[in-house]
């Protein structure tokens, strides 16, 4: 049973401390790479203070300034670049082109 294995792992303070330290380092590395690339492409983004996502404004590169254009761009990014981005419309953003990068 997975719950028992997980419970045993969580009892091991050294493992949990090491795991969290490594996870934070990997998250910081990923965030740094992502934001550097956004800056290189001159794509505005909201600097993160915590969390797993980067919220960025890709409106300048949409095929059209509509939520349909946003959806087509998201599909292209996932199919071609293999980057999963949640369109802003699904997060109730009013501006087409806002994306949460996962």
Beta strands, then each sheet from edge to edge (+ up, - down):
strand 1: 45-46
strand 2: 54-57
strand 3: 85-87
strand 4: 98-101
sheet 1: 1+ 2- 4+ 3-
end
